[in-house]
Structure formats: structure tokens, C-alpha cells
Amino acid sequence: MKWRGELNLEMRMSITLMLVYIHILHVIEQVADSDWAGLIKIEREHPVLLFLKSEKP
């Protein structure tokens, strides 16, 4: 069985996006209990949050 080879691009993208989404939720969960200074520090350091911040209109 070549199961890994049979995954098409759409399926791989779905899995990747799901993992990214879970990761973002995990980061937000960690930030939720901290103060604003901690949030600002994480925003400066974390590339995902920097990307999300730059996407806001």
C-alpha cells in the first residue's frame, strides 16, 4: 500500500491547515491567562501572531 503517495494535494492542505489552526488555538490558550505585557511579548516573538496582526485591515 502506498497510502502516503495516494494523499492528494487537497487532503494534505486540509491536514496542514488543521494543524496550524490547532497550533494557533494552543497559543491563544496560553496567552489567555497572561497579562497584556505577556501578550505583547508573545506578539513580538511569535511569527504566526505577527502574520495575523499584519493581516488586519
PDBQT receptor file of N, H, CA, C and O in Angstrom, charges set to zero:
ATOM      1  N   MET A   1       0.826  -1.212   0.000  1.00  0.00    +0.000 N 
ATOM      2  CA  MET A   1       0.000   0.000   0.000  1.00  0.00    +0.000 C 
ATOM      3  C   MET A   1       0.858   1.258   0.000  1.00  0.00    +0.000 C 
ATOM      4  O   MET A   1       1.729   1.433   0.852  1.00  0.00    +0.000 OA
ATOM      5  N   LYS A   2       0.601   2.119  -0.956  1.00  0.00    +0.000 N 
ATOM      6  H   LYS A   2      -0.107   1.977  -1.648  1.00  0.00    +0.000 HD
ATOM      7  CA  LYS A   2       1.280   3.411  -0.971  1.00  0.00    +0.000 C 
ATOM      8  C   LYS A   2       0.312   4.476  -0.466  1.00  0.00    +0.000 C 
ATOM      9  O   LYS A   2      -0.105   5.363  -1.211  1.00  0.00    +0.000 OA
ATOM     10  N   TRP A   3      -0.038   4.368   0.827  1.00  0.00    +0.000 N 
ATOM     11  H   TRP A   3       0.301   3.647   1.432  1.00  0.00    +0.000 HD
ATOM     12  CA  TRP A   3      -1.056   5.258   1.372  1.00  0.00    +0.000 C 
ATOM     13  C   TRP A   3      -0.599   6.720   1.338  1.00  0.00    +0.000 C 
ATOM     14  O   TRP A   3      -1.367   7.622   1.005  1.00  0.00    +0.000 OA
ATOM     15  N   ARG A   4       0.663   6.924   1.690  1.00  0.00    +0.000 N 
ATOM     16  H   ARG A   4       1.287   6.191   1.961  1.00  0.00    +0.000 HD
ATOM     17  CA  ARG A   4       1.161   8.304   1.729  1.00  0.00    +0.000 C 
ATOM     18  C   ARG A   4       1.175   8.922   0.332  1.00  0.00    +0.000 C 
ATOM     19  O   ARG A   4       0.890  10.108   0.163  1.00  0.00    +0.000 OA
ATOM     20  N   GLY A   5       1.509   8.110  -0.658  1.00  0.00    +0.000 N 
ATOM     21  H   GLY A   5       1.741   7.147  -0.522  1.00  0.00    +0.000 HD
ATOM     22  CA  GLY A   5       1.536   8.612  -2.020  1.00  0.00    +0.000 C 
ATOM     23  C   GLY A   5       0.156   8.893  -2.576  1.00  0.00    +0.000 C 
ATOM     24  O   GLY A   5       0.009   9.688  -3.505  1.00  0.00    +0.000 OA
ATOM     25  N   GLU A   6      -0.870   8.241  -2.010  1.00  0.00    +0.000 N 
ATOM     26  H   GLU A   6      -0.750   7.595  -1.255  1.00  0.00    +0.000 HD
ATOM     27  CA  GLU A   6      -2.221   8.403  -2.522  1.00  0.00    +0.000 C 
ATOM     28  C   GLU A   6      -2.901   9.659  -2.005  1.00  0.00    +0.000 C 
ATOM     29  O   GLU A   6      -3.944  10.056  -2.525  1.00  0.00    +0.000 OA
ATOM     30  N   LEU A   7      -2.318  10.298  -0.976  1.00  0.00    +0.000 N 
ATOM     31  H   LEU A   7      -1.471   9.975  -0.554  1.00  0.00    +0.000 HD
ATOM     32  CA  LEU A   7      -2.914  11.541  -0.486  1.00  0.00    +0.000 C 
ATOM     33  C   LEU A   7      -2.731  12.628  -1.540  1.00  0.00    +0.000 C 
ATOM     34  O   LEU A   7      -1.610  12.945  -1.937  1.00  0.00    +0.000 OA
ATOM     35  N   ASN A   8      -3.843  13.189  -1.981  1.00  0.00    +0.000 N 
ATOM     36  H   ASN A   8      -4.754  12.931  -1.658  1.00  0.00    +0.000 HD
ATOM     37  CA  ASN A   8      -3.733  14.252  -2.977  1.00  0.00    +0.000 C 
ATOM     38  C   ASN A   8      -3.430  15.589  -2.303  1.00  0.00    +0.000 C 
ATOM     39  O   ASN A   8      -3.401  15.688  -1.076  1.00  0.00    +0.000 OA
ATOM     40  N   LEU A   9      -3.209  16.595  -3.112  1.00  0.00    +0.000 N 
ATOM     41  H   LEU A   9      -3.233  16.514  -4.108  1.00  0.00    +0.000 HD
ATOM     42  CA  LEU A   9      -2.800  17.897  -2.591  1.00  0.00    +0.000 C 
ATOM     43  C   LEU A   9      -3.863  18.505  -1.678  1.00  0.00    +0.000 C 
ATOM     44  O   LEU A   9      -3.542  19.095  -0.647  1.00  0.00    +0.000 OA
ATOM     45  N   GLU A  10      -5.123  18.359  -2.062  1.00  0.00    +0.000 N 
ATOM     46  H   GLU A  10      -5.384  17.879  -2.900  1.00  0.00    +0.000 HD
ATOM     47  CA  GLU A  10      -6.209  18.934  -1.265  1.00  0.00    +0.000 C 
ATOM     48  C   GLU A  10      -6.242  18.338   0.135  1.00  0.00    +0.000 C 
ATOM     49  O   GLU A  10      -6.438  19.051   1.119  1.00  0.00    +0.000 OA
ATOM     50  N   MET A  11      -6.050  17.034   0.217  1.00  0.00    +0.000 N 
ATOM     51  H   MET A  11      -5.891  16.454  -0.582  1.00  0.00    +0.000 HD
ATOM     52  CA  MET A  11      -6.071  16.358   1.513  1.00  0.00    +0.000 C 
ATOM     53  C   MET A  11      -4.899  16.825   2.378  1.00  0.00    +0.000 C 
ATOM     54  O   MET A  11      -5.057  17.077   3.572  1.00  0.00    +0.000 OA
ATOM     55  N   ARG A  12      -3.714  16.936   1.754  1.00  0.00    +0.000 N 
ATOM     56  H   ARG A  12      -3.586  16.731   0.784  1.00  0.00    +0.000 HD
ATOM     57  CA  ARG A  12      -2.543  17.388   2.517  1.00  0.00    +0.000 C 
ATOM     58  C   ARG A  12      -2.721  18.818   3.009  1.00  0.00    +0.000 C 
ATOM     59  O   ARG A  12      -2.330  19.149   4.129  1.00  0.00    +0.000 OA
ATOM     60  N   MET A  13      -3.317  19.668   2.165  1.00  0.00    +0.000 N 
ATOM     61  H   MET A  13      -3.635  19.399   1.256  1.00  0.00    +0.000 HD
ATOM     62  CA  MET A  13      -3.552  21.047   2.572  1.00  0.00    +0.000 C 
ATOM     63  C   MET A  13      -4.538  21.109   3.741  1.00  0.00    +0.000 C 
ATOM     64  O   MET A  13      -4.358  21.896   4.670  1.00  0.00    +0.000 OA
ATOM     65  N   SER A  14      -5.574  20.276   3.689  1.00  0.00    +0.000 N 
ATOM     66  H   SER A  14      -5.719  19.636   2.934  1.00  0.00    +0.000 HD
ATOM     67  CA  SER A  14      -6.558  20.260   4.771  1.00  0.00    +0.000 C 
ATOM     68  C   SER A  14      -5.907  19.868   6.090  1.00  0.00    +0.000 C 
ATOM     69  O   SER A  14      -6.161  20.488   7.123  1.00  0.00    +0.000 OA
ATOM     70  N   ILE A  15      -5.070  18.839   6.052  1.00  0.00    +0.000 N 
ATOM     71  H   ILE A  15      -4.864  18.335   5.213  1.00  0.00    +0.000 HD
ATOM     72  CA  ILE A  15      -4.386  18.386   7.265  1.00  0.00    +0.000 C 
ATOM     73  C   ILE A  15      -3.461  19.476   7.787  1.00  0.00    +0.000 C 
ATOM     74  O   ILE A  15      -3.421  19.738   8.989  1.00  0.00    +0.000 OA
ATOM     75  N   THR A  16      -2.721  20.109   6.890  1.00  0.00    +0.000 N 
ATOM     76  H   THR A  16      -2.753  19.896   5.913  1.00  0.00    +0.000 HD
ATOM     77  CA  THR A  16      -1.794  21.163   7.298  1.00  0.00    +0.000 C 
ATOM     78  C   THR A  16      -2.536  22.335   7.930  1.00  0.00    +0.000 C 
ATOM     79  O   THR A  16      -2.124  22.845   8.972  1.00  0.00    +0.000 OA
ATOM     80  N   LEU A  17      -3.637  22.763   7.295  1.00  0.00    +0.000 N 
ATOM     81  H   LEU A  17      -3.971  22.348   6.449  1.00  0.00    +0.000 HD
ATOM     82  CA  LEU A  17      -4.407  23.875   7.845  1.00  0.00    +0.000 C 
ATOM     83  C   LEU A  17      -5.000  23.530   9.201  1.00  0.00    +0.000 C 
ATOM     84  O   LEU A  17      -5.064  24.377  10.092  1.00  0.00    +0.000 OA
ATOM     85  N   MET A  18      -5.438  22.273   9.357  1.00  0.00    +0.000 N 
ATOM     86  H   MET A  18      -5.387  21.585   8.634  1.00  0.00    +0.000 HD
ATOM     87  CA  MET A  18      -5.986  21.845  10.637  1.00  0.00    +0.000 C 
ATOM     88  C   MET A  18      -4.921  21.916  11.728  1.00  0.00    +0.000 C 
ATOM     89  O   MET A  18      -5.191  22.372  12.839  1.00  0.00    +0.000 OA
ATOM     90  N   LEU A  19      -3.705  21.460  11.407  1.00  0.00    +0.000 N 
ATOM     91  H   LEU A  19      -3.485  21.090  10.505  1.00  0.00    +0.000 HD
ATOM     92  CA  LEU A  19      -2.619  21.505  12.388  1.00  0.00    +0.000 C 
ATOM     93  C   LEU A  19      -2.262  22.942  12.751  1.00  0.00    +0.000 C 
ATOM     94  O   LEU A  19      -2.022  23.247  13.919  1.00  0.00    +0.000 OA
ATOM     95  N   VAL A  20      -2.226  23.827  11.752  1.00  0.00    +0.000 N 
ATOM     96  H   VAL A  20      -2.421  23.579  10.803  1.00  0.00    +0.000 HD
ATOM     97  CA  VAL A  20      -1.940  25.237  12.015  1.00  0.00    +0.000 C 
ATOM     98  C   VAL A  20      -3.022  25.844  12.903  1.00  0.00    +0.000 C 
ATOM     99  O   VAL A  20      -2.725  26.605  13.824  1.00  0.00    +0.000 OA
ATOM    100  N   TYR A  21      -4.275  25.501  12.621  1.00  0.00    +0.000 N 
ATOM    101  H   TYR A  21      -4.516  24.882  11.873  1.00  0.00    +0.000 HD
ATOM    102  CA  TYR A  21      -5.402  26.011  13.405  1.00  0.00    +0.000 C 
ATOM    103  C   TYR A  21      -5.305  25.559  14.862  1.00  0.00    +0.000 C 
ATOM    104  O   TYR A  21      -5.511  26.348  15.784  1.00  0.00    +0.000 OA
ATOM    105  N   ILE A  22      -4.987  24.278  15.055  1.00  0.00    +0.000 N 
ATOM    106  H   ILE A  22      -4.819  23.637  14.306  1.00  0.00    +0.000 HD
ATOM    107  CA  ILE A  22      -4.824  23.753  16.415  1.00  0.00    +0.000 C 
ATOM    108  C   ILE A  22      -3.681  24.469  17.126  1.00  0.00    +0.000 C 
ATOM    109  O   ILE A  22      -3.775  24.788  18.311  1.00  0.00    +0.000 OA
ATOM    110  N   HIS A  23      -2.590  24.719  16.382  1.00  0.00    +0.000 N 
ATOM    111  H   HIS A  23      -2.513  24.460  15.420  1.00  0.00    +0.000 HD
ATOM    112  CA  HIS A  23      -1.443  25.411  16.974  1.00  0.00    +0.000 C 
ATOM    113  C   HIS A  23      -1.817  26.827  17.407  1.00  0.00    +0.000 C 
ATOM    114  O   HIS A  23      -1.440  27.265  18.494  1.00  0.00    +0.000 OA
ATOM    115  N   ILE A  24      -2.556  27.543  16.559  1.00  0.00    +0.000 N 
ATOM    116  H   ILE A  24      -2.862  27.187  15.676  1.00  0.00    +0.000 HD
ATOM    117  CA  ILE A  24      -2.979  28.907  16.894  1.00  0.00    +0.000 C 
ATOM    118  C   ILE A  24      -3.877  28.891  18.124  1.00  0.00    +0.000 C 
ATOM    119  O   ILE A  24      -3.734  29.733  19.012  1.00  0.00    +0.000 OA
ATOM    120  N   LEU A  25      -4.819  27.917  18.180  1.00  0.00    +0.000 N 
ATOM    121  H   LEU A  25      -4.935  27.233  17.459  1.00  0.00    +0.000 HD
ATOM    122  CA  LEU A  25      -5.682  27.813  19.359  1.00  0.00    +0.000 C 
ATOM    123  C   LEU A  25      -4.863  27.574  20.615  1.00  0.00    +0.000 C 
ATOM    124  O   LEU A  25      -5.156  28.133  21.672  1.00  0.00    +0.000 OA
ATOM    125  N   HIS A  26      -3.836  26.740  20.498  1.00  0.00    +0.000 N 
ATOM    126  H   HIS A  26      -3.598  26.285  19.639  1.00  0.00    +0.000 HD
ATOM    127  CA  HIS A  26      -2.984  26.441  21.649  1.00  0.00    +0.000 C 
ATOM    128  C   HIS A  26      -2.256  27.698  22.128  1.00  0.00    +0.000 C 
ATOM    129  O   HIS A  26      -2.163  27.951  23.329  1.00  0.00    +0.000 OA
ATOM    130  N   VAL A  27      -1.741  28.483  21.177  1.00  0.00    +0.000 N 
ATOM    131  H   VAL A  27      -1.816  28.277  20.202  1.00  0.00    +0.000 HD
ATOM    132  CA  VAL A  27      -1.044  29.725  21.531  1.00  0.00    +0.000 C 
ATOM    133  C   VAL A  27      -2.005  30.695  22.215  1.00  0.00    +0.000 C 
ATOM    134  O   VAL A  27      -1.665  31.307  23.228  1.00  0.00    +0.000 OA
ATOM    135  N   ILE A  28      -3.214  30.831  21.651  1.00  0.00    +0.000 N 
ATOM    136  H   ILE A  28      -3.491  30.334  20.828  1.00  0.00    +0.000 HD
ATOM    137  CA  ILE A  28      -4.203  31.739  22.249  1.00  0.00    +0.000 C 
ATOM    138  C   ILE A  28      -4.569  31.278  23.657  1.00  0.00    +0.000 C 
ATOM    139  O   ILE A  28      -4.751  32.094  24.560  1.00  0.00    +0.000 OA
ATOM    140  N   GLU A  29      -4.676  29.955  23.835  1.00  0.00    +0.000 N 
ATOM    141  H   GLU A  29      -4.528  29.292  23.102  1.00  0.00    +0.000 HD
ATOM    142  CA  GLU A  29      -4.988  29.399  25.147  1.00  0.00    +0.000 C 
ATOM    143  C   GLU A  29      -3.906  29.762  26.167  1.00  0.00    +0.000 C 
ATOM    144  O   GLU A  29      -4.206  30.097  27.313  1.00  0.00    +0.000 OA
ATOM    145  N   GLN A  30      -2.652  29.692  25.736  1.00  0.00    +0.000 N 
ATOM    146  H   GLN A  30      -2.408  29.420  24.806  1.00  0.00    +0.000 HD
ATOM    147  CA  GLN A  30      -1.547  30.053  26.628  1.00  0.00    +0.000 C 
ATOM    148  C   GLN A  30      -1.584  31.537  26.967  1.00  0.00    +0.000 C 
ATOM    149  O   GLN A  30      -1.285  31.935  28.092  1.00  0.00    +0.000 OA
ATOM    150  N   VAL A  31      -1.956  32.353  25.979  1.00  0.00    +0.000 N 
ATOM    151  H   VAL A  31      -2.199  32.030  25.064  1.00  0.00    +0.000 HD
ATOM    152  CA  VAL A  31      -1.958  33.799  26.165  1.00  0.00    +0.000 C 
ATOM    153  C   VAL A  31      -3.137  34.245  27.035  1.00  0.00    +0.000 C 
ATOM    154  O   VAL A  31      -3.048  35.250  27.740  1.00  0.00    +0.000 OA
ATOM    155  N   ALA A  32      -4.247  33.490  26.981  1.00  0.00    +0.000 N 
ATOM    156  H   ALA A  32      -4.319  32.674  26.408  1.00  0.00    +0.000 HD
ATOM    157  CA  ALA A  32      -5.497  33.923  27.607  1.00  0.00    +0.000 C 
ATOM    158  C   ALA A  32      -5.345  34.218  29.100  1.00  0.00    +0.000 C 
ATOM    159  O   ALA A  32      -5.997  35.128  29.613  1.00  0.00    +0.000 OA
ATOM    160  N   ASP A  33      -4.508  33.474  29.795  1.00  0.00    +0.000 N 
ATOM    161  H   ASP A  33      -3.979  32.735  29.379  1.00  0.00    +0.000 HD
ATOM    162  CA  ASP A  33      -4.365  33.663  31.239  1.00  0.00    +0.000 C 
ATOM    163  C   ASP A  33      -3.285  34.679  31.609  1.00  0.00    +0.000 C 
ATOM    164  O   ASP A  33      -3.171  35.062  32.774  1.00  0.00    +0.000 OA
ATOM    165  N   SER A  34      -2.507  35.109  30.650  1.00  0.00    +0.000 N 
ATOM    166  H   SER A  34      -2.600  34.798  29.704  1.00  0.00    +0.000 HD
ATOM    167  CA  SER A  34      -1.415  36.029  30.965  1.00  0.00    +0.000 C 
ATOM    168  C   SER A  34      -1.883  37.481  30.875  1.00  0.00    +0.000 C 
ATOM    169  O   SER A  34      -2.975  37.765  30.383  1.00  0.00    +0.000 OA
ATOM    170  N   ASP A  35      -1.051  38.378  31.353  1.00  0.00    +0.000 N 
ATOM    171  H   ASP A  35      -0.164  38.147  31.753  1.00  0.00    +0.000 HD
ATOM    172  CA  ASP A  35      -1.388  39.799  31.309  1.00  0.00    +0.000 C 
ATOM    173  C   ASP A  35      -1.053  40.379  29.935  1.00  0.00    +0.000 C 
ATOM    174  O   ASP A  35      -0.529  39.673  29.073  1.00  0.00    +0.000 OA
ATOM    175  N   TRP A  36      -1.357  41.673  29.729  1.00  0.00    +0.000 N 
ATOM    176  H   TRP A  36      -1.783  42.246  30.429  1.00  0.00    +0.000 HD
ATOM    177  CA  TRP A  36      -1.137  42.285  28.422  1.00  0.00    +0.000 C 
ATOM    178  C   TRP A  36       0.349  42.391  28.075  1.00  0.00    +0.000 C 
ATOM    179  O   TRP A  36       0.715  42.330  26.902  1.00  0.00    +0.000 OA
ATOM    180  N   ALA A  37       1.202  42.550  29.083  1.00  0.00    +0.000 N 
ATOM    181  H   ALA A  37       0.904  42.601  30.036  1.00  0.00    +0.000 HD
ATOM    182  CA  ALA A  37       2.634  42.623  28.809  1.00  0.00    +0.000 C 
ATOM    183  C   ALA A  37       3.125  41.305  28.216  1.00  0.00    +0.000 C 
ATOM    184  O   ALA A  37       3.940  41.294  27.293  1.00  0.00    +0.000 OA
ATOM    185  N   GLY A  38       2.619  40.189  28.758  1.00  0.00    +0.000 N 
ATOM    186  H   GLY A  38       1.958  40.197  29.508  1.00  0.00    +0.000 HD
ATOM    187  CA  GLY A  38       2.970  38.885  28.212  1.00  0.00    +0.000 C 
ATOM    188  C   GLY A  38       2.461  38.723  26.799  1.00  0.00    +0.000 C 
ATOM    189  O   GLY A  38       3.145  38.149  25.952  1.00  0.00    +0.000 OA
ATOM    190  N   LEU A  39       1.260  39.226  26.535  1.00  0.00    +0.000 N 
ATOM    191  H   LEU A  39       0.704  39.693  27.223  1.00  0.00    +0.000 HD
ATOM    192  CA  LEU A  39       0.682  39.135  25.196  1.00  0.00    +0.000 C 
ATOM    193  C   LEU A  39       1.523  39.909  24.183  1.00  0.00    +0.000 C 
ATOM    194  O   LEU A  39       1.787  39.420  23.084  1.00  0.00    +0.000 OA
ATOM    195  N   ILE A  40       1.941  41.118  24.557  1.00  0.00    +0.000 N 
ATOM    196  H   ILE A  40       1.726  41.516  25.449  1.00  0.00    +0.000 HD
ATOM    197  CA  ILE A  40       2.748  41.939  23.660  1.00  0.00    +0.000 C 
ATOM    198  C   ILE A  40       4.083  41.251  23.381  1.00  0.00    +0.000 C 
ATOM    199  O   ILE A  40       4.570  41.261  22.250  1.00  0.00    +0.000 OA
ATOM    200  N   LYS A  41       4.675  40.648  24.427  1.00  0.00    +0.000 N 
ATOM    201  H   LYS A  41       4.280  40.640  25.346  1.00  0.00    +0.000 HD
ATOM    202  CA  LYS A  41       5.939  39.946  24.251  1.00  0.00    +0.000 C 
ATOM    203  C   LYS A  41       5.787  38.790  23.267  1.00  0.00    +0.000 C 
ATOM    204  O   LYS A  41       6.628  38.610  22.386  1.00  0.00    +0.000 OA
ATOM    205  N   ILE A  42       4.715  38.003  23.412  1.00  0.00    +0.000 N 
ATOM    206  H   ILE A  42       4.032  38.149  24.128  1.00  0.00    +0.000 HD
ATOM    207  CA  ILE A  42       4.486  36.878  22.518  1.00  0.00    +0.000 C 
ATOM    208  C   ILE A  42       4.195  37.373  21.102  1.00  0.00    +0.000 C 
ATOM    209  O   ILE A  42       4.649  36.769  20.130  1.00  0.00    +0.000 OA
ATOM    210  N   GLU A  43       3.441  38.468  20.980  1.00  0.00    +0.000 N 
ATOM    211  H   GLU A  43       3.073  38.958  21.769  1.00  0.00    +0.000 HD
ATOM    212  CA  GLU A  43       3.153  39.011  19.645  1.00  0.00    +0.000 C 
ATOM    213  C   GLU A  43       4.434  39.401  18.918  1.00  0.00    +0.000 C 
ATOM    214  O   GLU A  43       4.538  39.227  17.704  1.00  0.00    +0.000 OA
ATOM    215  N   ARG A  44       5.403  39.926  19.652  1.00  0.00    +0.000 N 
ATOM    216  H   ARG A  44       5.318  40.068  20.638  1.00  0.00    +0.000 HD
ATOM    217  CA  ARG A  44       6.663  40.315  19.018  1.00  0.00    +0.000 C 
ATOM    218  C   ARG A  44       7.448  39.091  18.569  1.00  0.00    +0.000 C 
ATOM    219  O   ARG A  44       8.124  39.120  17.541  1.00  0.00    +0.000 OA
ATOM    220  N   GLU A  45       7.355  38.006  19.354  1.00  0.00    +0.000 N 
ATOM    221  H   GLU A  45       6.806  37.982  20.189  1.00  0.00    +0.000 HD
ATOM    222  CA  GLU A  45       8.219  36.858  19.092  1.00  0.00    +0.000 C 
ATOM    223  C   GLU A  45       7.587  35.814  18.191  1.00  0.00    +0.000 C 
ATOM    224  O   GLU A  45       8.299  35.130  17.456  1.00  0.00    +0.000 OA
ATOM    225  N   HIS A  46       6.257  35.670  18.226  1.00  0.00    +0.000 N 
ATOM    226  H   HIS A  46       5.678  36.226  18.824  1.00  0.00    +0.000 HD
ATOM    227  CA  HIS A  46       5.628  34.544  17.548  1.00  0.00    +0.000 C 
ATOM    228  C   HIS A  46       5.253  34.896  16.105  1.00  0.00    +0.000 C 
ATOM    229  O   HIS A  46       4.450  35.804  15.889  1.00  0.00    +0.000 OA
ATOM    230  N   PRO A  47       5.812  34.202  15.123  1.00  0.00    +0.000 N 
ATOM    231  CA  PRO A  47       5.587  34.548  13.712  1.00  0.00    +0.000 C 
ATOM    232  C   PRO A  47       4.128  34.400  13.282  1.00  0.00    +0.000 C 
ATOM    233  O   PRO A  47       3.655  35.166  12.442  1.00  0.00    +0.000 OA
ATOM    234  N   VAL A  48       3.409  33.424  13.846  1.00  0.00    +0.000 N 
ATOM    235  H   VAL A  48       3.793  32.802  14.528  1.00  0.00    +0.000 HD
ATOM    236  CA  VAL A  48       2.003  33.250  13.467  1.00  0.00    +0.000 C 
ATOM    237  C   VAL A  48       1.187  34.460  13.912  1.00  0.00    +0.000 C 
ATOM    238  O   VAL A  48       0.375  34.979  13.146  1.00  0.00    +0.000 OA
ATOM    239  N   LEU A  49       1.401  34.912  15.155  1.00  0.00    +0.000 N 
ATOM    240  H   LEU A  49       2.060  34.490  15.777  1.00  0.00    +0.000 HD
ATOM    241  CA  LEU A  49       0.669  36.073  15.638  1.00  0.00    +0.000 C 
ATOM    242  C   LEU A  49       1.092  37.343  14.904  1.00  0.00    +0.000 C 
ATOM    243  O   LEU A  49       0.263  38.220  14.661  1.00  0.00    +0.000 OA
ATOM    244  N   LEU A  50       2.365  37.451  14.550  1.00  0.00    +0.000 N 
ATOM    245  H   LEU A  50       3.039  36.739  14.747  1.00  0.00    +0.000 HD
ATOM    246  CA  LEU A  50       2.814  38.596  13.760  1.00  0.00    +0.000 C 
ATOM    247  C   LEU A  50       2.110  38.616  12.418  1.00  0.00    +0.000 C 
ATOM    248  O   LEU A  50       1.690  39.672  11.944  1.00  0.00    +0.000 OA
ATOM    249  N   PHE A  51       1.980  37.430  11.794  1.00  0.00    +0.000 N 
ATOM    250  H   PHE A  51       2.321  36.572  12.179  1.00  0.00    +0.000 HD
ATOM    251  CA  PHE A  51       1.298  37.334  10.499  1.00  0.00    +0.000 C 
ATOM    252  C   PHE A  51      -0.168  37.738  10.634  1.00  0.00    +0.000 C 
ATOM    253  O   PHE A  51      -0.683  38.509   9.824  1.00  0.00    +0.000 OA
ATOM    254  N   LEU A  52      -0.835  37.216  11.660  1.00  0.00    +0.000 N 
ATOM    255  H   LEU A  52      -0.417  36.589  12.318  1.00  0.00    +0.000 HD
ATOM    256  CA  LEU A  52      -2.249  37.543  11.856  1.00  0.00    +0.000 C 
ATOM    257  C   LEU A  52      -2.432  39.032  12.127  1.00  0.00    +0.000 C 
ATOM    258  O   LEU A  52      -3.386  39.647  11.650  1.00  0.00    +0.000 OA
ATOM    259  N   LYS A  53      -1.509  39.607  12.898  1.00  0.00    +0.000 N 
ATOM    260  H   LYS A  53      -0.734  39.108  13.286  1.00  0.00    +0.000 HD
ATOM    261  CA  LYS A  53      -1.580  41.032  13.213  1.00  0.00    +0.000 C 
ATOM    262  C   LYS A  53      -1.413  41.873  11.942  1.00  0.00    +0.000 C 
ATOM    263  O   LYS A  53      -2.086  42.891  11.783  1.00  0.00    +0.000 OA
ATOM    264  N   SER A  54      -0.524  41.456  11.041  1.00  0.00    +0.000 N 
ATOM    265  H   SER A  54       0.022  40.628  11.170  1.00  0.00    +0.000 HD
ATOM    266  CA  SER A  54      -0.277  42.213   9.818  1.00  0.00    +0.000 C 
ATOM    267  C   SER A  54      -1.427  42.079   8.824  1.00  0.00    +0.000 C 
ATOM    268  O   SER A  54      -1.567  42.923   7.939  1.00  0.00    +0.000 OA
ATOM    269  N   GLU A  55      -2.254  41.038   8.947  1.00  0.00    +0.000 N 
ATOM    270  H   GLU A  55      -2.140  40.352   9.666  1.00  0.00    +0.000 HD
ATOM    271  CA  GLU A  55      -3.363  40.824   8.022  1.00  0.00    +0.000 C 
ATOM    272  C   GLU A  55      -4.588  41.669   8.356  1.00  0.00    +0.000 C 
ATOM    273  O   GLU A  55      -5.490  41.794   7.528  1.00  0.00    +0.000 OA
ATOM    274  N   LYS A  56      -4.637  42.251   9.552  1.00  0.00    +0.000 N 
ATOM    275  H   LYS A  56      -3.904  42.150  10.225  1.00  0.00    +0.000 HD
ATOM    276  CA  LYS A  56      -5.803  43.055   9.926  1.00  0.00    +0.000 C 
ATOM    277  C   LYS A  56      -5.860  44.322   9.071  1.00  0.00    +0.000 C 
ATOM    278  O   LYS A  56      -4.830  44.935   8.793  1.00  0.00    +0.000 OA
ATOM    279  N   PRO A  57      -7.059  44.707   8.661  1.00  0.00    +0.000 N 
ATOM    280  CA  PRO A  57      -7.185  45.916   7.804  1.00  0.00    +0.000 C 
ATOM    281  C   PRO A  57      -6.926  47.204   8.581  1.00  0.00    +0.000 C 
ATOM    282  O   PRO A  57      -6.992  48.293   8.010  1.00  0.00    +0.000 OA
TER     283      PRO A  57
